C-alpha cells in the first residue's frame, strides 16, 4: 500500500511538472507571438512612412514648371533692411597689436647690426 501512495504522489508531481512545463511553453509562445506582431507593426509603419515620402516627392515633382525648374518665391529687400542699427550681445573683440612686430624691432635694436639688404652697383 505504501508503494501505491508513493506512485500516486510521484504521478501527481509529474502531472504538476507537466502542467508547469506546458504553462512555461505557453508563455514562450505568447512572447514570440507578441514579438512577431510588434515587429510586423514596425515594418508596416516604416513602409507607410516610405510611401508617404514617395508621395511627397511626387507632389514636389508635379509642382515643377514646364521647363523642370521650381517656381519659387524671390525675396525683395527694402532700403530699411540695410539701414537698421545692429546691436551686438557682447562687445566686439579688440585684438592686441602684433606680437611678432615688437619682437623683430627689439631684436634689430639689440644686435646693432643692419640687416637691411641693399643692392649696390658692382665696383670694378
C-alpha positions as CSV (number, residue, x, y, z in Angstrom):
1,X,0.0,0.0,0.0
2,X,2.9,2.4,0.7
3,X,4.2,1.8,-2.8
4,X,0.8,2.7,-4.3
5,X,0.8,6.0,-2.3
6,X,4.3,6.8,-3.4
7,X,3.4,6.1,-7.0
8,X,0.3,8.3,-6.7
9,X,2.4,11.1,-5.2
10,X,5.1,10.7,-7.9
11,X,2.4,10.6,-10.6
12,X,0.8,13.7,-9.1
13,X,4.2,15.5,-9.0
14,X,4.8,14.5,-12.6
15,X,1.4,15.9,-13.6
16,X,2.2,19.2,-11.8
17,X,5.6,19.4,-13.5
18,X,4.0,18.7,-16.9
19,X,1.4,21.4,-16.2
20,X,4.1,23.9,-15.2
21,X,6.1,23.0,-18.4
22,X,3.0,23.5,-20.5
23,X,2.4,26.9,-18.9
24,X,6.1,27.8,-19.4
25,X,5.9,26.8,-23.1
26,X,2.6,28.7,-23.5
27,X,4.3,31.8,-22.1
28,X,7.2,31.4,-24.6
29,X,4.7,31.0,-27.5
30,X,2.8,34.1,-26.3
31,X,6.0,36.1,-26.0
32,X,7.1,35.0,-29.5
33,X,3.7,35.9,-31.0
34,X,3.8,39.3,-29.3
35,X,7.3,39.9,-30.5
36,X,6.4,38.9,-34.1
37,X,3.3,41.1,-34.0
38,X,5.3,44.1,-32.8
39,X,7.9,43.5,-35.5
40,X,5.2,43.3,-38.1
41,X,3.7,46.6,-36.9
42,X,7.0,48.3,-37.1
43,X,7.7,47.1,-40.6
44,X,4.2,48.3,-41.7
45,X,4.8,51.7,-40.1
46,X,8.2,52.0,-41.8
47,X,6.6,51.1,-45.2
48,X,3.9,53.6,-44.7
49,X,6.5,56.3,-43.9
50,X,8.4,55.4,-47.1
51,X,5.3,55.6,-49.2
52,X,4.4,59.0,-47.7
53,X,7.9,60.2,-48.6
54,X,7.5,58.9,-52.1
55,X,4.1,60.7,-52.4
56,X,5.7,64.0,-51.2
57,X,8.4,63.6,-53.8
58,X,5.9,63.0,-56.5
59,X,4.0,66.1,-55.3
60,X,7.1,68.2,-55.5
61,X,7.9,66.9,-59.0
62,X,4.4,67.7,-60.1
63,X,4.8,71.3,-58.8
64,X,7.8,71.8,-61.1
65,X,7.3,74.1,-64.1
66,X,7.2,73.0,-67.7
67,X,11.0,73.5,-68.1
68,X,11.7,71.5,-64.9
69,X,12.5,74.4,-62.6
70,X,10.7,75.1,-59.4
71,X,8.7,78.2,-59.4
72,X,10.0,79.8,-56.2
73,X,9.4,83.0,-54.3
74,X,12.1,85.6,-54.9
75,X,12.8,87.8,-51.9
76,X,12.6,91.5,-52.2
77,X,14.6,93.9,-50.0
78,X,13.9,97.4,-48.9
79,X,16.5,100.1,-48.0
80,X,15.3,100.0,-44.4
81,X,16.5,96.4,-44.2
82,X,20.1,97.6,-44.5
83,X,20.0,100.8,-42.6
84,X,18.8,99.4,-39.3
85,X,21.3,99.6,-36.5
86,X,22.7,96.3,-35.3
87,X,23.0,95.7,-31.6
88,X,25.6,93.0,-30.5
89,X,25.1,90.8,-27.5
90,X,28.8,91.1,-26.5
91,X,31.3,93.9,-27.0
92,X,33.5,93.4,-30.1
93,X,36.8,91.7,-29.7
94,X,39.8,94.0,-29.6
95,X,42.9,92.4,-30.9
96,X,46.3,93.3,-29.4
97,X,49.0,94.7,-31.6
98,X,51.0,92.1,-33.4
99,X,53.5,90.4,-31.1
100,X,55.8,89.5,-34.0
101,X,56.5,93.1,-35.0
102,X,57.6,94.0,-31.4
103,X,60.0,91.1,-31.2
104,X,61.5,91.9,-34.6
105,X,62.1,95.5,-33.6
106,X,63.7,94.6,-30.3
107,X,66.0,92.0,-32.0
108,X,67.1,94.6,-34.5
109,X,67.9,97.1,-31.8
110,X,69.7,94.6,-29.6
111,X,72.0,93.2,-32.2
112,X,73.2,96.5,-33.5
113,X,73.6,95.0,-37.0
114,X,72.0,96.5,-40.1
115,X,70.1,93.5,-41.6
116,X,68.5,95.6,-44.4
117,X,69.8,94.3,-47.7
118,X,70.5,96.9,-50.4
119,X,71.6,96.5,-53.9
120,X,74.7,98.4,-54.7
121,X,76.4,98.8,-58.1
122,X,79.3,96.5,-58.5
123,X,82.6,98.4,-58.5
124,X,85.3,97.2,-60.7
